[in-house]
Amino acid sequence: MSKSTYPLKLPNSIKSAAAELAREEGVSLNQFIAAAVAEKVGVLRTTAEFLRERAGDAKPEDLLRYVRAAPRVRPVEGDEPG
């Protein structure tokens, strides 16, 4: 596996929390951050693939038929736009 370096600037609070979690896991901060990034990349790629499969040949304009057919009702209390 080839590796490259990347200078990473984190807020102090995030770095401290990540370092604490890395210690608890028994790994270096670098290993912890690399694993966290790999996990996030995997989730986003999986999500993108899932959504592409579900969308099939649908186009954004196909959604308009459903939006236009939706009833016009007031939002439930607490769900009003801010």
N, C-alpha and C positions, 0 to 999 in steps of 0.2 A: 504494500500500500504506500503510495507516495503521499507526502505531507507537504504542506506549505504553512507559512506563518501569516498571521493577520493581527495587526495591533488593534486591540479591543479596548474601548473606553466604556466603563460601566459606572453608573452612579454608585457612590460608596455604599449605600444601603443594599443595593442589589448584589454587589461584590461580596459584602459581608455575609449576606444570607446564603449566597451560593457557596462561599468558602465553608460556612458552618455545615451546610448539607453535604458537601464533599467530604468533610472530616467524618461526619456521621456514617457516610457510605464507605469510608476507608479508601477513597481515591483522591488523586490530586485535583486541584481546582481546574487545571487544564483538561483533565479527563472528564470531569463533571460537565464543563461547558461544552466540550466536543460531543458528549453523549446527548446533552440537552438540545443542541443544534441539530444533530442527526435525527433525534426523535421528532422535532418540529418539522423538519424537511419531509420525513416519512409521512407524517399526518397530513401535511398540506398536499403532497403528491397523491396520496391515497384519496383524499377528499376531492381533488380536482378530477381524478380518473372516475370516481364514483359519479360525480355530477355530470361529466361528459357522457358517461354511459346512460344515465337516467334521462338526460336531455335528448338523446338520440338525434333526430333530424329537426327538432323543435328550434324555432327562431324566436327572438325576443318579442317580435310583433304578434306571435301566436298567443302570447299571454294576454294581450289586450282584450280578446273576446271574453275571457273570464273576469278581468278587471271591470269591464263595462257591465257585465251581468251581476256583479256583486251588489247586494242591497246597500242603500245609502242610509246608514244608521249612525246614531251618535256613539262615540267611544264609551266603553265601560268606564265608570268612575275610577280615576287613577291612571287610565291609559291615554288621557288627553295629551296632545302634543305640547311640549314645553315652550 
